[in-house]
Amino acid sequence: MPNDTQTNLRPATLLVHGGTQRTQFGETAEALFLTSGFIYDSAEQAEDTFTGAVSHYQYSRFGNPTVAMLEQRLALLEGAEACRATATGMAAVHAAMLSHLKTGDRVVASRALFGSCYWIVATLLPRYGIATEFVDGGDLAQWAQAMATPTTMVLLESPSNPMLDLVDIRAVCDLAHQAGALVVVDNVFATPLQQKPFELGADIVVYSCTKHIDGQGRVLGGAVLGRKAWVEEVLQPFIRNTGPSISPFNAWLLLKGLETLALRVDASTRSAGQVADFLADRPEIAQVRYPGRADHPQHDLAQRQMTGGSTLVAFELAGGKHAAFAMMNALKLIAISNNLGDSKSLVTHPATTTHMRVGAEERARLGITDGVIRLSVGLEDPADLIDDLAQALGNLPQRS
């Protein structure tokens, strides 16, 4: 539960101080508790711990002091009542959904999802007798039609991976709640600093902490945030008994990452806007997708529900896959990797990497053509990034 004395602190301060618990040694940095288990003063205390009569750490799969600090800091930052950290972002999505759903339930999801999230909805849930339906996330009429039937849960990401499509979170939450559903929002692309899904009506927010929260490509991690009762009564038993627990070492590194999150996201967002403007003026580029630009088809919505344009840029090469590969291979500073949110700028080709397994037909519906590249903008000088992109584009073979 967030510390009440810290709830009025501003985000940059919470990122440094939120949830900190010091031992009797008075350490400055958060303590790293690399332990699997914990010692009891007596057999009676052990029994009372397992019955819940006393509060005491039992086993790091259930809870750990370093992990608890990460959970408290994220909850304070997000404005959530409670948080549970997980081993990966996909563990967070899986736990958020499978802890709540059962045979006979029904899920409605935006079709613009990360490939593994799409697999959970399209392939895994139906195996357990859970009905699923995809809609075009930007079409409120489709959401309304889908949720005219009672619905248990809604899953969406906004901005979406990789095309940075937006969903009107407030409008979808209103429709979902009328249908009896909980809304799960994957907020990775916006980060906790540029979008507040709970303020827009969301019930559950999930993160891959591997991305911006770590920010330096070091460790995996995830988080699920929601109301205290749901987290403790629904989510916690699932996590406790299925074991998607995060390593205390990873949690400690994520705490260190949070300290600089505001600085990194702000710098990368400014650079991403400059890079997007540069790409939009290049004849080799068929389209640029960046919520911070006025030519984004949902720019007005971005201005209403986001405070920044994100650190990601999607763009399409006019020459298709051949041109996309040639450009990526010609880059000298920007690296090829399917990760994002790193201090280093990274590019990937979604059609052959992150979204390969959603299938060509579904990619076409999402606008993920063979010419699309996703660029995660890091902390380099934006002029150097633009120079690298310019030389890579300038070396593309001429189209006949």
N, C-alpha and C positions, 0 to 999 in steps of 0.2 A: 504494500500500500504506500503511495507517495507520502513523503514527509510533509505535513501541513505547513511547517515553517518555511518550506521551500517553494510552495506552489505559486507565490507571487513574484518569484525571481524571473528575470528575462531569459530567453533561450540561451544566449551566449554564456550566461553565468551558470545556468543549469548544466550545460554541457561540461563544465569544469568541476562543479561542486555537487551536483544532484546525486542524492542517494549514498554519499560517502559515509562509510562506517569505519572508524579507526579502532585499532586494538589498544591495549594498555601501553603499547610502546610508542604511540603517537606518531606513526609514520606519516610522511607527507603524501607519497604516492599510495594509491589503493593497495592493500595487501593482497598477495596472490596465495590462495589456499589450495595448493596442489595436494589434495588428499581425497582418497576414495571414501573413507569412513570417518566417524567421530566417536570419541570416548565418552562414556557415561560415568557419572559419579557413583552410581549404584545400579543394581538390577532393577530396583523399583523405579529409578528415573528412566531406564530403558523401557520398561513396561509402560510408564506414563507417556513417554514420547510416542510410542506406537499407538496408544489409544487416543492420543491427542489431548490428554489432560495437561501436558506441559509443552512448551515450545522449545525444541532443541533440534539441532541438525542431526540427521540420521545417517545419510548416505548421499554422496554427491549426485547420484542419479535423481534423487528427490529434491535436493536443494543444497546450495553451497554459498558461503558468504560472499565470495567474489562474484559469482553469478547473480546473487541477490542484489548487489550494488548495481550491476548492469541493468537488471530488470527495473529497479527503482528509478534509475536515471532516465531510461527510455520512457517509463510511464509518466514521469514528471514532464519530460519534453513533449510528449504526445498529448498530454492532458487526459490520460487514461486512468482508470481506477486501479488497474493491475496489469502485469506483464509476465509472460513466461518466455525465457530464452530457449532456443533449440539449436541443434547441431548445425543446421543449414537453413537457408531460406525455404527450400522445398519441404523440409521437415516441418517448418512453420505452417505452410499452406496445407500440407497433409493433415497435421494435427488439428488445425483450426476447423477443417471440414469433417474429418472422420470422427472426431470426438463428439460431434453434434448430430451427425446423420445416422440413419438406420434404414433398413429395407422398407420400401414403400414411400420414402421421402422423395422430394423433388427439388432439383437444383436448376436455376436459370443463370447462365453465365454470358458475359460478353465474349464474342468469338475472338477478339483481339487479345489473346493471352500469350504469355511465354510458353514455349513448346512443352515443357514438363507440366505446367499447370493445365494446358489444353489436354494432355494425356490423362491426367487425373479425372477431368470432367468427362471426356469422351470415351475413355477406355476403362479406367479403374472403377468409378462409381457404378456404372451399369452392371459390373460383375457382382455387386452386392445388392442388386435389385433396387438401385436408386435411379429414378428417372432424371434425365438431363435434357436441357434445351439451350441452344446457343442463339444469341440475337446479335444484330449489329449494334455495337455499344452506343453509337451516336444517334440512333433512331429511337426516340422515346415511344413512338407508336408500337414498335416491335416489343419493347419492354412491357408496355401496358397490355398488349395482347398475350404475351407469354405469362404474365402474372395475373391474368384474369382467372387462371386456375390456381388453387391454393399452392403455395410454394414454401419450402422449408428454408432455403438458403440461396443467396445471390453472391456470385463471385465476379469481381471486375478489377481491372487495373487501369489507372489513369494518371498520367499519360501511359499509353500502351507500348509494349516492346514488340517490334522495333520502330513502328511508324509514328509514334507519339500522337496517336489518336486520343481524344478525350471523351470521357463520359460525364454527363451532368449528374454528379454524385447526389446532390440534394434531391433532384427530381426522381432519380431511380430509388433512392432510399424511401421517399414518400410512397411510391408505388409498391415497393417491397413490403413495407410495414403494413400496408393495407391488405396485402396477400398473406400476412403472417410470417414473413421471412426475416431472417437475420442477414445483414449485408456485410460481406467480407471485402475489404478494399486492399489490394496490393499497392502500396504507396512508394515503391522503391524509386521510380524515376523522379518523383517530385521531392523525395526526402521529407523527413519530419519538419523541415524548415520552410518549405515552399508550398505545402498543402496540409490542411488539418481535416482529415476525413470525419473525425468525430463531431466537429463543429458543423459538418454538412449532413449529419444524420447517420453515419456509419455505426455499426455495432461492433465490428472487429476490424483491426488493422494488422496487416502482416508485413514483415520486412525480411529481405535477405540482407543481413548485416554484413555479409561478405562484400557488399558493394560500397556505397559512400560511407557507411558507418565505420568500417575498417579503413577504407580509403587508400590503402597502400598494398593491396594484393597479397596479404600475408596469411589470413586465416578465413575459415568458413564459420558462419553463424547465422542464426535467424531469430525472429521474435514474433510473438503473438500478443496483441494488446486488446483489452476489452473491459467489460464491467467486472467488478470484484466477484460477484456471485457466480457469474458464468465461468470465469477463469478458475475459481476454486472448486466449483461443484462439477463442471463439465470437462474443462480442459486439463486441469491438474491430474485427475485420476488417469486420464488417457496417457499423458506424458510420463507419469510415474510408472505405469505398468507396461508401456511399450518401449520406453527408453530412448527417445530421440534427444538425449541430454547433451548440452554443450560442454566442452572441456573448460575447466576453470582458467586455464592458460589462454584459450581463445577469448573467453569473456574478459580477461584482464587486458588483452590487446585491444579489444573493442572499446573498453572504457578509455584507453589512451587515444583511440581514434576519435571518440566523441569529443574530446577536448578541443580538437581543431576542426570539427565538422563545419561550423559556421564559416570559418575562414576559407576552407577549401571549396565548399559549395558556392559561396559568393564569388570567389575568384574564377572557378571553372564556368559558372553561369555567364559571367561577363565575357569570358573568352569564347564560349559557345555562341553567344550572340554575334560576335565579330566574325567567327568562322562561318556561321550560317549566312551572314550578309555577303561575305566573299564568295561562297559557293553559289549563291543565288545569281551572281553576275557572270558566271562562267558559262560559255556556250556548250561545254561538254556535259553540263548538268541539266537533266530534264525537269527535275523538281527538287525542292528542299522542303523538309518538314521540320519546323521548329516553332513551338507554341509561343515564343516570345516575338515572332515576326507577325506583322499585320496580314501577311498573305497566308498564314496558317488557316485552314478552313474553319477552325473553331477558336480563333484568336479571342473573340469576345468572351467565350466561356472560360478560356484560360485566364483572362484578366479578372473574371469574377471569382474563380475558386483557387487560383494559384497566385503566389507572390513573386514568382520568378519563372523563367522560361525553361528550366532544367539544364543539366549539364550534357545532355544528349542531343545529337543532330542526326537526322536521317536524310539521305539524299540518294537520288537515282541517276546513274550514268546513262546517257542517251544510247550508248553502244552496248547495253546489256551486260551479260555475264563476262564476256571477253574483255570489255572495257573495265568492268569493275575489278576483275582479277589483275589486269595489267596495271591499273592505278595502285591497288593495294601492294602489289609486288615492287612498285617503283618508289614507295614511301621509304624515307631514310630515317626519319625521327619518330613518326607515329608507328606503333607496333601492331601486328595482327594478333588479336586475342579475342575470345568470346566473353571475357570478363568486362565489367564496366564500373564506373564510379571510382576508378583508380587515380592516383596522383599522376600517373603516366597516361598520355592519350593513346587510345586503342581503337582499332577498327575491326569489324567483322562483317562477313557476308551472310546475312540471316538465312537466305534460301538454301545454303549448303551447310549451315552450322546450327544455330539456335532454333530455327524453325524448319529444318529439313524434314522432320518426321510428322509435321502436320499435314503434309501432302501438297501437291502442286495446285489442286483445285482450291483448297482452303487458302493457300498463300495468295492465289489470284484474287479471291474475295477480299483479302486483307490489304491488297495493294503491294504485297511483298514480291516485286518482280525480281528477275535475275540480275537487274542492274542496281538494286538497292544496296547501299552500304550504311551500316550504323556506326557512327563515330561517337565515342565517349571522350569528352574533352577533359584533359588533365590540368596540371598546374604549370606547364611550360609557358614561356612568353607567347602570347597569341600571334605575334608577328612571325615567330619561328614556325609555328604550326601552319600559318598561311603560306609561308615560303615553301614548306615541305609539300603541302597540298598543290601549290602552284607548279612546282617542278614535276610532281607526279602526273598532274593533268597535262602539262605541256609535253610530256613524253609519250602520251597515248598515240597509238598508230592512227593516222588519218583515215577517216571513213570515206570510202569511194562512192 
